[in-house]
Amino acid sequence: MKQPLLRTLALRLVGLLALLLLAYGALVALLGDRFATGREEEALQRLSHGLARHIVEHWPEVSAPGGDGRDRSALLQMLMTVNPGIQVYLLDADGRVEHYIGEPGMVRAPQVDLAPVRRFLAGATLPLRGSDPMASGRERLFSAAMFPPRTGDPRPPGYLYIVLDGPAREQLAAQAARPRLWQGAASILVISLVVTLAVGAVALSRLTRPLQRLAERMREFNLRGAASSDAAAAAALDEVRTIGDLVSAAARTVSIKRPTRVCVPDASTTTSTSPP
């Protein structure tokens, strides 16, 4: 009697292997995406680490008190035109946004947390994230520099704060790079899964073949000597459960057919009592 294909031990093991591979592939994809995102952020911030300092050193009109506002706006506009992915803000000594280029009302969180800025200027480990003046709900990569101190004023005159991963860059990255990355990762995962399942199916089939033969022989033996209900029940199971049930059925058959031994008392050991 041939066993249904979907009830064989090898097919069940292959199904379990497929589930494990899918779970492992999803975990690797998730961890790989997070690792790649972290490395990309670190590379972007490291590459643009000295951007704000370079601007402050070479364009002093950015931080000049009482300077021409038109020259400052033109400079900021030029910077954002050269690199549309950034956003440039001028902060006062307390971290409030004093000047920016953009639509009126674009800055909905004018107070920037200066703690990440100070860690950045102190050379902390990258990547570092700071406040987003646009109140997008997430922190942003940035480059920052402190304006040159003023004579007789111990407080810093302010900061140049540049957001490196603004909405424009984020939108472009979401439309271009990330879908291709996930498509490539999905293709590799599917190919790996198919190849692994094929190899695993062949290997498991060879490994469980002796067990299948033993189960078939025990089914044939049970059909000749055991009850038909036991044989039908055993045929619906996989090889391991089939062998276990058939062994149990054979044990029950042997116990039923075993002759009953009657114990007769030994006359020599029997004590008789004579009447007085």
C-alpha positions in Angstrom: 0.0 0.0 0.0 1.5 3.3 -1.1 1.3 6.2 1.3 -0.2 9.5 0.2 2.7 11.9 -0.9 1.7 14.8 1.4 1.8 12.5 4.5 5.3 11.3 4.0 7.9 12.3 6.6 10.2 13.7 3.9 7.5 16.1 2.6 6.7 17.3 6.1 10.4 17.9 6.8 10.7 19.9 3.6 7.7 22.0 4.5 9.3 22.7 7.9 12.6 23.6 6.2 10.7 26.0 3.9 9.1 27.8 6.8 12.5 28.1 8.6 14.2 29.4 5.5 11.4 32.0 4.9 11.7 33.2 8.5 15.5 33.3 8.3 15.4 35.1 5.0 13.0 37.7 6.4 15.2 38.2 9.5 18.3 38.6 7.3 16.6 41.1 5.0 15.4 43.2 8.0 18.8 43.2 9.7 20.6 43.8 6.4 18.3 46.8 5.6 19.0 48.3 9.1 22.7 47.7 8.8 22.8 49.2 5.3 20.8 52.2 6.4 23.1 52.8 9.3 26.2 52.5 7.2 24.7 54.9 4.6 23.8 57.5 7.3 27.3 57.3 8.8 28.9 57.7 5.3 26.7 60.7 4.5 27.4 62.5 7.7 31.1 61.7 7.7 31.4 62.9 4.1 29.6 66.2 5.0 31.1 66.5 8.4 33.1 69.7 7.7 30.5 71.4 5.4 29.2 73.8 8.0 32.6 74.7 9.2 33.9 75.3 5.7 31.0 77.7 5.0 31.5 79.6 8.2 35.3 80.0 7.5 35.0 81.0 3.9 31.7 83.1 3.9 31.9 85.2 7.1 28.9 87.2 6.0 26.8 84.3 7.1 27.5 85.1 10.7 28.2 88.8 10.5 25.9 90.7 13.0 23.8 93.4 11.4 25.0 92.4 7.9 23.1 92.7 4.7 20.2 90.3 4.9 20.0 90.1 1.1 23.6 88.9 0.8 23.0 86.3 3.5 19.8 85.0 1.8 21.6 84.9 -1.5 24.3 82.8 0.0 21.9 80.4 1.6 19.9 80.1 -1.6 23.1 79.3 -3.5 24.0 76.6 -1.1 20.6 74.9 -1.3 20.7 75.2 -5.1 24.1 73.5 -5.3 22.8 70.7 -3.0 19.0 70.5 -3.1 19.1 67.7 -0.5 20.2 70.0 2.4 18.4 72.6 4.4 20.4 75.5 6.0 19.4 77.2 9.2 21.0 80.0 11.2 20.6 79.5 15.0 21.1 81.9 17.8 23.1 81.1 21.0 20.1 79.3 22.5 19.3 77.2 19.4 16.4 79.2 18.0 16.1 79.5 14.3 16.8 83.0 13.2 17.0 82.7 9.5 16.3 80.1 6.8 15.4 79.8 3.1 12.0 78.4 2.4 8.3 78.9 2.4 6.9 81.1 5.3 5.7 78.8 8.1 8.0 76.0 7.0 9.7 76.0 10.3 7.2 74.6 12.8 9.7 73.7 15.5 12.0 76.8 15.8 13.8 75.5 18.9 16.7 73.2 18.0 18.1 70.9 20.7 21.8 72.0 21.1 22.9 68.8 23.0 23.5 66.8 19.7 25.1 69.9 18.2 27.6 70.2 21.1 28.4 66.4 20.9 28.9 66.8 17.1 31.3 69.7 17.7 33.1 67.7 20.4 33.8 64.9 17.9 31.3 62.3 19.1 30.9 59.0 17.2 28.8 59.2 14.0 26.1 59.0 13.0 24.5 61.7 15.1 20.9 62.9 14.7 19.5 66.2 15.7 16.3 68.2 15.7 14.3 68.8 12.5 13.0 72.4 12.4 10.3 71.3 10.0 8.8 69.0 12.7 8.7 66.0 10.5 8.5 63.7 13.5 11.9 62.2 13.1 15.5 63.3 13.9 17.8 64.3 11.1 21.5 63.9 10.1 23.2 67.3 10.3 26.4 69.2 10.0 27.0 72.1 12.4 29.6 74.8 13.2 29.7 77.6 15.7 30.1 81.2 14.6 33.3 83.0 15.6 33.0 84.5 19.1 32.5 88.2 19.4 34.9 90.4 21.3 33.9 90.8 24.9 31.0 88.4 24.6 31.6 85.0 26.3 28.5 83.5 24.8 28.7 81.9 21.3 27.1 84.1 18.8 25.2 81.3 17.2 25.4 78.2 15.0 25.2 77.2 11.4 22.9 74.2 11.3 22.6 72.1 8.1 20.2 69.2 7.8 21.8 66.7 5.4 18.8 64.3 4.8 16.0 66.7 4.1 12.7 65.7 2.6 13.9 66.2 -1.0 16.8 63.7 -0.5 14.5 61.3 1.5 11.9 61.3 -1.2 14.4 60.7 -4.0 16.0 57.9 -2.1 12.7 56.2 -1.5 11.8 56.5 -5.2 15.1 55.4 -6.6 17.5 53.3 -4.6 15.3 51.5 -2.0 12.9 49.7 -4.4 15.8 48.4 -6.5 17.5 47.2 -3.4 14.5 45.3 -2.2 13.8 43.8 -5.6 17.4 42.5 -5.8 17.2 41.2 -2.2 13.9 39.5 -3.0 15.2 37.9 -6.2 18.3 36.5 -4.3 16.1 35.2 -1.5 13.7 33.4 -3.9 16.5 31.8 -5.8 18.3 30.7 -2.6 15.1 29.4 -1.2 14.3 27.3 -4.4 17.8 25.9 -4.6 18.0 25.1 -0.9 14.5 23.4 -0.9 15.5 21.3 -4.0 18.7 20.1 -2.4 17.0 19.6 0.9 14.1 17.6 -0.7 16.6 15.3 -2.4 18.7 14.9 0.7 15.7 14.2 3.0 14.2 11.8 0.5 17.4 9.8 0.5 17.8 9.9 4.3 14.2 8.8 5.0 14.0 6.1 2.3 15.1 3.2 4.6 12.5 4.4 7.1 9.8 4.4 4.3 10.8 0.8 3.3 10.5 -0.4 6.9 7.1 1.3 7.3 5.9 -0.4 4.0 7.1 -3.8 5.2 5.4 -3.4 8.5 2.2 -2.3 6.8 2.2 -5.4 4.7 2.9 -7.6 7.7 0.0 -5.9 9.6 -2.4 -6.4 6.7 -1.7 -10.2 6.8 -1.7 -10.6 10.6 -3.4 -7.7 12.3 -6.8 -6.2 12.3 -7.9 -4.2 9.2 -8.9 -1.2 11.3 -5.3 -1.0 12.7 -3.9 -1.2 9.2 -6.2 1.6 7.9 -5.3 3.8 10.8 -1.6 3.2 10.4 -1.8 4.0 6.6 -3.0 7.5 7.4 0.1 8.4 9.4 3.7 9.2 8.5 6.5 6.6 8.7 7.5 7.2 12.3 3.9 7.2 13.6 3.1 4.2 11.4 5.9 2.1 12.8 5.0 3.1 16.3 1.3 2.2 15.9 2.0 -1.1 14.1 4.4 -2.1 16.8 1.7 -1.4 19.4 -0.9 -3.3 17.4 1.5 -6.3 17.1 2.1 -6.2 20.8 -1.6 -6.2 21.5 -2.0 -9.2 19.1 0.7 -11.2 20.8 -0.7 -10.5 24.3 -4.2 -11.6 23.2 -2.9 -14.9 21.6 -0.6 -15.8 24.5 -2.0 -18.9 26.3 -3.2 -18.5 29.9 -1.1 -20.3 32.4 -3.1 -22.0 35.3 -1.2 -22.3 38.5 -2.0 -25.7 40.3 -1.0 -26.0 44.0 1.7 -28.5 44.7 0.4 -31.3 46.8 3.7 -31.8 48.6 3.5 -28.2 49.9 -0.1 -28.5 51.0 -0.7 -28.9 54.7 -3.7 -31.2 55.6 -5.3 -31.1 59.0 -6.6 -34.5 60.3 -9.5 -34.7 62.6 -8.7 -35.3 66.2 
